[in-house]
């Protein structure tokens, strides 16, 4: 029991990471207020969470704003694209829901919209962590997001479930838990993705060495 409560013990280490995620959640929320900066803020959040998972957190606030600044342009473009696509999917879903047609065409469009929504969710879950971890073009980030999301579909489902559970807890159980919010979800998902990202990094290094 004494070892568990040591400064470097698993319990205090875990609680420290949670405290970091709470602070990151606050920074993320503040930097999302201008709306157009949501992409840059989310990338910075995952960048810091990945460092926490690897026990390389250092100065969290400094690391957050450095990542926010360094990846601002590309992250903002990604954020705007995702926002636009999200608005299109939501609008189409709203229209289809109120049309309530039973024709084959309506069924086909509904099926396409469902597939598009699933693909959008997969990309949304993966693109910011990938951008925080790898240097790549926007097009390749979108491609890799959908490919990895499908390849590791079990992990993707769990990552989505983390956000659902957090949303349920905040809305139905304990509203003050909103302080954990996206920051803790990002930390948990970074833990889930850790080995996958390491595997991708090793594969990328091997491919580079083969080409040279």
ZIRATA-V247421 format. One line per field, one symbol per residue. phi: phi as a letter, one per 40 degrees, with the letter a starting at -180 (. if undefined). psi: psi as a letter, one per 30 degrees, with the letter a starting at -180 (. if undefined). burial: b if it has 9 or more other ideal C-beta (glycine too) atoms within 8 Angstrom, else e. A space follows every 50 residues. Layout:
phi: ???
psi: ???
burial: ???
//
This chain:
phi: .cccccdccccccccccccdcccccccdccccdcgccdccccccccdccc ccccfbcfcdcccccccdccbdcccccccccccccccccccccccccccf cbcccccccccccccccccccccccbcccccccbcacccccccccccccc cbccccccdccdcccccccccbbaddccccfcdccccccccccdcccccc cccccccccccb
psi: eeeeglegleeeeeeeeeeeeeeeeeeeeeffefefgeeeeeeeeeeeee eeeghgebjeeeeefeeeeegeeeeeeeeeeeeeeeeeeeeeeeeeefeh lgleeeeeeeeeeeeeeeeeeeeeffeeeeefeljlleeeeeeeeeeeee eheeeeeeeeeeeeeeeeeeefejeffffebeeeeeeeeeeefeeeeeee eeeeeeeeeef.
burial: eeeeeeeebeebbeeebbebbbbbbbbbbebbeeeebbbbbbbbbbbbbb bbbeeebeebeebbbebbeebbebbbbbbbbbbebbeebeebbeebeeee eeeeebbebbeebeebbebbbbbbbbbbbbbbbbebebeebbebbbebbb ebeebbebbbebbeebebbbeeeeeebeebbbbbbbbbbbebbbebbeeb beebeeeeeeee
//
